[in-house]
């Protein structure tokens, strides 16, 4: 599992699965929640290791992902 891996997801705020994100606002802007980054890391770890992964430590979020409608 060496090398670079890329994962992608499309977030559509009109999709009922992501509608909750519209309520996650900071100073009027919709921010992707920090827990979403953790979930992505866990899913990527599981995908790469082929088993349940729960080893996210020392996570630092350096920049907000600001979403638009």
C-alpha positions as CSV (number, residue, x, y, z in Angstrom):
1,X,0.0,0.0,0.0
2,X,2.8,2.4,-0.8
3,X,2.5,5.5,-2.9
4,X,-0.1,8.1,-3.2
5,X,-3.8,7.4,-2.9
6,X,-6.6,9.8,-3.8
7,X,-10.2,9.6,-2.6
8,X,-13.0,11.7,-3.8
9,X,-16.6,12.5,-2.8
10,X,-19.1,14.9,-4.2
11,X,-21.1,16.9,-1.7
12,X,-24.4,18.2,-2.9
13,X,-26.2,20.3,-0.3
14,X,-29.5,19.7,-2.1
15,X,-29.1,16.0,-1.5
16,X,-31.0,14.9,1.7
17,X,-27.9,12.9,2.8
18,X,-25.9,16.2,3.2
19,X,-28.7,18.6,4.0
20,X,-27.5,18.8,7.7
21,X,-24.4,20.6,6.5
22,X,-26.4,23.7,5.7
23,X,-26.9,24.2,9.4
24,X,-23.2,23.9,10.2
25,X,-22.4,27.7,9.9
26,X,-19.7,29.9,11.3
27,X,-20.1,33.6,10.7
28,X,-22.7,33.0,8.0
29,X,-20.6,30.5,6.0
30,X,-21.2,26.8,5.7
31,X,-18.1,25.0,7.1
32,X,-17.4,21.3,6.6
33,X,-17.3,19.8,10.1
34,X,-14.1,18.5,11.7
35,X,-15.8,15.2,12.4
36,X,-16.2,14.8,8.6
37,X,-12.4,14.9,8.2
38,X,-12.1,12.2,10.9
39,X,-14.7,10.1,9.2
40,X,-12.8,10.4,5.9
41,X,-9.6,9.4,7.5
42,X,-11.2,6.4,9.1
43,X,-12.8,5.3,5.8
44,X,-9.5,5.8,3.9
45,X,-7.6,3.7,6.5
46,X,-10.2,1.0,6.2
47,X,-10.1,1.0,2.4
48,X,-6.3,0.8,2.4
49,X,-5.9,-1.7,5.1
50,X,-8.9,-3.9,4.2
51,X,-10.1,-4.0,7.8
52,X,-11.8,-1.7,10.3
53,X,-9.4,1.2,11.1
54,X,-9.6,3.3,14.2
55,X,-6.1,4.8,14.4
56,X,-6.5,8.5,13.8
57,X,-4.2,10.4,16.2
58,X,-2.6,13.8,16.3
59,X,-5.0,15.3,13.7
60,X,-4.5,18.9,13.0
61,X,-7.0,20.8,10.8
62,X,-5.1,23.8,9.3
63,X,-7.7,25.3,7.1
64,X,-11.5,25.3,6.9
65,X,-13.4,23.8,4.0
66,X,-16.0,26.4,3.3
67,X,-18.9,25.1,1.2
68,X,-21.2,27.0,-1.0
69,X,-24.9,26.3,-1.8
